[in-house]
Amino acid sequence: MNVQLPTKNLFLTVEQGAARYNVSKDSIWRWKREGRFPAAVVVGPNSTRWRLSNLIEHESKMMVCFATTLEWKCQPSFSAS
């Protein structure tokens, strides 16, 4: 059974947004200031939220990359005399 939640009217706090992206609240605010995060909705005095639907749309446009190999080369930081 596939249940779809209505995302249009769901709002997230800055704490919930930070948890969603595994970053600090400061990162969310910085991304917002830099225009790298969806617009916030002010729902009251000192109360800012983000629409879940806007975050999902933002995520669909994010660039993603995966490391397929990891090469480790040990190089000494000093030379032995």
ChimeraX attribute file (.defattr): number of C-alpha atoms within 10 A of each C-alpha:
attribute: neighborCount
match mode: 1-to-1
recipient: residues
	/A:1	3
	/A:2	4
	/A:3	5
	/A:4	6
	/A:5	7
	/A:6	9
	/A:7	13
	/A:8	10
	/A:9	9
	/A:10	13
	/A:11	20
	/A:12	17
	/A:13	16
	/A:14	20
	/A:15	14
	/A:16	14
	/A:17	20
	/A:18	17
	/A:19	12
	/A:20	11
	/A:21	11
	/A:22	10
	/A:23	12
	/A:24	14
	/A:25	16
	/A:26	12
	/A:27	14
	/A:28	19
	/A:29	16
	/A:30	13
	/A:31	13
	/A:32	14
	/A:33	11
	/A:34	9
	/A:35	10
	/A:36	12
	/A:37	17
	/A:38	18
	/A:39	14
	/A:40	17
	/A:41	13
	/A:42	11
	/A:43	11
	/A:44	8
	/A:45	6
	/A:46	6
	/A:47	10
	/A:48	14
	/A:49	19
	/A:50	22
	/A:51	19
	/A:52	19
	/A:53	15
	/A:54	18
	/A:55	18
	/A:56	12
	/A:57	11
	/A:58	13
	/A:59	14
	/A:60	10
	/A:61	8
	/A:62	8
	/A:63	6
	/A:64	7
	/A:65	6
	/A:66	5
	/A:67	5
	/A:68	5
	/A:69	6
	/A:70	6
	/A:71	5
	/A:72	6
	/A:73	6
	/A:74	6
	/A:75	6
	/A:76	7
	/A:77	6
	/A:78	6
	/A:79	5
	/A:80	5
	/A:81	3
